[in-house]
Amino acid sequence: MLFIHSILLAFLALPLGLSAPSSPHALHSLSDLRSRAASSQAQSATSTSAGSAAAAAVPTTLASIQSADFKSLLSSEKIPQNCPINKTLTVPLSAAAGGTLAVPAGQAVSMITVGRGVQNYTCTNGTYVSAGALANLFDVSCLFSLTAKSVNPAKLSELLPKLAFKASLFPDAGKLPIAINHLFVATPNSATPGISPEFALSSGSDQIIVSKLGASPAPSDPGVNVPWLQLTAIEGQGTLAKSVFRVDTVNGQPPSSCTTEGESLSVNYASMYWFTK
């Protein structure tokens, strides 16, 4: 088979607790996810203000961002899309244990997103084993660039997943523009069956399949929040980025044990995803 769990469990209206119901749900294909994203973007295709007007609507302090309606903040009417990345921005990795994660020499931030989705697990020999993840990623590059002089980027990166976790942004993001679909596909060119993370632009124009290069326990509540990750591009599997960093994670860890062999579990989570080239 070319795909092993090529598109993992997608869920309807999961609760925002530490774990989601363990009952299995219907599988979805990549085309389903992209169609959903395209539909969402089509609904959100309103006339966006000129760049200067949109920029003026962006909150300029951490407190104002925290108090803003998060869905409104993510809308294209509030945050302009496709603005240049502020060159002073760097991936906030100082909290990672022992400097285990680092941006490779010569790479710079190319895109910043906040993700909201589910971590999937299967009960295997009394323990929940990772079965991948599904998430909607929203482009917040312009928010970071426009507030770089007034807001600490590391604090903003820490805040946004907390806001995203509370918001109902998965599986249906409503009218919000989904920038990237995050899912898992069969590991390409591998003699051993397995799955690997993929990040695919909702437009279908580019993607990247990655492998894990490094991991660090979440600095806060590692038993609740999934680890921070450094992911590196697999050669020949897209040009979207050279590295992806999952940081500032919120929730996503499964219970420490399970009793029903083969049971599927999905756990809600949110995270920042920083892309570098």
Secondary structure, 3 states (H helix, E strand, C coil): CCCCCCCCECCCCCCCCCCCCCCCCCECCHHHHHHHHHHHHHHCCCCCCCHHHHHHHCCCCHHHHHHCCHHHHHCCCCCCCCCCCCCCCCCCCCCCHHHCCCCCCCCCEEEEEEEEEEEEEEEECCEEEEEEEEEEEEECHHHHHHCCCCCCHHHHHHHHHHHHHHCCCCCCCCCCCCCEEEEEEECCCCCCCCEEEEEEECCCCCEEEEEEEEEECCCCCCCCECCEEEEEECCCCCCCCCEEEEEEEEEECCCCCCCCCCCEEEEEEEEEEEEEC
